[in-house]
Amino acid sequence: MDAKVTWKNGLAFDGTSDSGFTIPLDSFSPASGEGTGFRPLELIAVGLGGCTAMDVISILQKMKQEVSAFEVKVHADRAEEHPKVFTNIELEYIVTGKNIDRASVEKAVNLSETRYCSAQAMLRTAVPIQSRITINEG
């Protein structure tokens, strides 16, 4: 995988990778940025959420779960001092559907956490990650 960031102005950059998509990056005013894009650590949190979400929904579909809506919320605490790394991450898997089997969701989440999600495997070596599951009937 290759990626690059190209400077636009101030602290604003465009990030691209092999997929060919472009994503804006920036900082916010305390760091002289204008807030015109994602902050880099936000992208790490979004990447983690996306990685595990793709695993879990794929597994739930194979398990024939009737999922009508699905999201993963990522809450990451950061250190107060530089380099302000993540100190704790909580993932909340919110599954909505008909007759959703909790054991199936737990199995899908566990498989993502322990076998499939490369972002989670990498981050877990540096920061504790907890997860919880919320199931909504509807």
Secondary structure, DSSP 8 states (H G I E B T S, - for coil): --EEEEEEETTEEEEEETT--EEEE---GGGT----SB-HHHHHHHHHHHHHHHHHHHHHHHTT-EEEEEEEEEEEEE-SSTT--EEEEEEEEEEEEES--HHHHHHHHHHIIIII-HHHHHHHTTS-EEEEEEEEE-
